Amino acid sequence: MSAAVPTPIHGRAVAAIVDLLERERLMTLACNRPDGWPQATTVGYLNEGLNLYFIVARDSQKFANLQADPRASAAIRSQAPSGGGVGLSMAGRVVEVIEPEAVEQLNRRVVERYPDVHVYSPSGSSVAVLHFAPAIISAVGVTGGRSDAETFSVGPDPEGDVSRLF
């Protein structure tokens, strides 16, 4: 069985995907452990266009895994009435955000987007702010018990570290 070749992403798809990312707050992030087994955990995120930002503890297995191998997958799902729903599966790379100004800007965006979240401020040394840049996005819609999926490439270089649309 061969994998479908992703089509280049287009404006309508970007708008629909960003809309879903802005409605949701949690993603399942999967990364590679040193023994080859995948590790999947749920983390909160903030999006900026198609780019996702999240924090992890510096002493966590997830941070060690991502430092050793920055490839990751993220899954986000939204429940719709009557059993329908939409979701995303994204493959990309994770890099640490180390510029203090960028971290401060992300903190301000979290406060604006989630005024009910009182503690975020990932500026201490015990946490790392990470950026997930998708290279491939599979969007799935479920209606009436049937799923419809389409896979998109985000840029010409799936090995790159930065999503090229935003």
C-alpha positions as CSV (number, residue, x, y, z in Angstrom):
1,M,0.0,0.0,0.0
2,S,1.5,3.4,-1.0
3,A,0.8,6.6,0.9
4,A,-1.1,9.4,-0.9
5,V,1.0,12.3,-2.1
6,P,-0.1,15.4,-0.2
7,T,-1.4,18.3,-2.2
8,P,-0.1,21.8,-1.5
9,I,-2.3,23.5,1.0
10,H,-4.6,26.3,-0.3
11,G,-6.3,29.3,1.3
12,R,-9.7,27.7,2.1
13,A,-8.0,24.7,3.7
14,V,-5.7,27.1,5.8
15,A,-8.7,29.1,6.9
16,A,-10.7,26.0,8.0
17,I,-7.7,24.5,9.8
18,V,-6.8,27.7,11.6
19,D,-10.5,28.0,12.6
20,L,-10.3,24.6,14.2
21,L,-7.0,25.3,15.9
22,E,-8.4,28.5,17.4
23,R,-11.5,26.8,18.8
24,E,-9.6,24.0,20.6
25,R,-7.1,24.1,23.4
26,L,-5.6,20.6,23.7
27,M,-3.6,18.4,21.3
28,T,-2.2,14.9,21.6
29,L,1.5,15.1,20.8
30,A,3.5,12.0,19.8
31,C,7.3,11.9,19.7
32,N,9.9,9.1,19.4
33,R,11.4,7.5,22.5
34,P,15.0,6.3,22.4
35,D,13.9,2.7,22.4
36,G,11.8,3.3,19.3
37,W,8.4,3.2,20.9
38,P,6.2,6.3,20.4
39,Q,5.2,8.5,23.3
40,A,1.9,10.3,23.1
41,T,0.7,12.8,25.6
42,T,-2.0,15.5,25.8
43,V,-0.8,19.1,26.1
44,G,-2.4,22.5,25.9
45,Y,-1.3,24.7,23.0
46,L,-1.6,28.2,21.5
47,N,-1.6,28.6,17.8
48,E,-0.3,31.3,15.6
49,G,-1.7,30.5,12.2
50,L,-0.7,26.9,11.6
51,N,2.1,27.0,14.1
52,L,1.6,25.5,17.5
53,Y,3.3,26.5,20.8
54,F,3.3,24.6,24.0
55,I,5.3,24.2,27.2
56,V,6.9,21.1,28.8
57,A,9.0,20.5,31.8
58,R,12.7,20.5,31.1
59,D,13.2,17.3,33.1
60,S,10.4,15.5,31.3
61,Q,10.8,12.5,29.0
62,K,8.9,14.4,26.3
63,F,11.5,17.2,26.3
64,A,14.4,14.7,26.2
65,N,12.7,12.8,23.3
66,L,12.2,16.0,21.3
67,Q,15.7,17.2,21.9
68,A,17.0,13.9,20.5
69,D,14.6,13.7,17.6
70,P,12.5,16.8,16.8
71,R,10.1,14.9,14.5
72,A,6.6,14.8,16.1
73,S,2.9,14.3,15.2
74,A,0.0,16.2,16.7
75,A,-3.7,15.3,16.7
76,I,-6.5,17.7,17.4
77,R,-10.2,16.8,17.4
78,S,-13.4,18.8,17.7
79,Q,-16.7,17.0,18.6
80,A,-19.7,18.1,16.6
81,P,-23.4,17.5,17.3
82,S,-24.9,14.1,16.3
83,G,-21.6,12.2,16.4
84,G,-19.9,14.2,13.7
85,G,-16.6,16.0,14.1
86,V,-13.5,17.3,12.5
87,G,-9.9,16.7,13.3
88,L,-6.4,17.1,12.3
89,S,-3.3,15.0,12.2
90,M,-0.1,16.9,11.6
91,A,3.5,15.8,11.1
92,G,6.2,18.3,11.7
93,R,9.3,19.3,13.7
94,V,9.6,20.8,17.2
95,V,12.2,23.5,18.2
96,E,12.6,25.3,21.4
97,V,11.7,29.0,21.5
98,I,14.7,30.6,23.3
99,E,14.4,34.3,22.6
100,P,13.0,36.1,25.7
101,E,11.0,38.5,23.6
102,A,9.3,35.7,21.7
103,V,8.4,34.0,25.0
104,E,7.0,37.2,26.4
105,Q,4.9,37.8,23.3
106,L,3.5,34.2,23.6
107,N,2.7,34.9,27.2
108,R,0.8,38.0,26.2
109,R,-1.1,36.0,23.6
110,V,-2.1,33.4,26.1
111,V,-3.5,36.0,28.5
112,E,-5.5,37.6,25.6
113,R,-6.8,34.3,24.3
114,Y,-7.4,32.6,27.7
115,P,-8.2,35.2,30.3
116,D,-9.4,32.4,32.6
117,V,-5.8,31.0,32.7
118,H,-4.0,32.7,35.5
119,V,-0.7,30.9,35.5
120,Y,1.3,30.4,32.3
121,S,4.4,32.6,32.2
122,P,6.9,30.0,30.9
123,S,9.9,32.2,31.5
124,G,11.4,30.1,34.3
125,S,14.2,27.7,33.9
126,S,12.1,24.6,34.8
127,V,10.0,24.7,31.6
128,A,10.7,25.0,27.9
129,V,8.5,26.8,25.3
130,L,8.3,24.7,22.2
131,H,7.2,25.4,18.6
132,F,5.6,22.8,16.4
133,A,5.9,23.6,12.7
134,P,3.7,21.3,10.6
135,A,5.0,20.0,7.3
136,I,2.1,17.7,6.5
137,I,-1.5,18.1,7.6
138,S,-4.3,15.6,7.3
139,A,-7.8,17.1,7.9
140,V,-10.6,14.7,8.6
141,G,-14.3,15.4,8.7
142,V,-16.9,13.0,10.0
143,T,-20.5,13.4,8.9
144,G,-23.2,10.8,9.2
145,G,-20.8,8.1,10.3
146,R,-18.6,8.6,7.2
147,S,-15.1,10.2,7.3
148,D,-13.6,12.3,4.5
149,A,-9.9,13.1,4.7
150,E,-7.5,15.2,2.7
151,T,-3.8,15.5,3.2
152,F,-1.9,18.7,2.5
153,S,1.8,19.7,2.4
154,V,2.6,22.9,4.1
155,G,5.7,23.9,2.2
156,P,8.1,22.6,-0.4
157,D,10.6,21.4,2.2
158,P,9.1,18.8,4.7
159,E,12.5,18.6,6.4
160,G,12.5,22.3,7.3
161,D,11.9,23.7,10.8
162,V,9.4,26.5,9.9
163,S,6.0,26.5,8.4
164,R,6.1,28.7,5.4
165,L,2.5,30.0,5.4
166,F,2.7,32.0,8.6
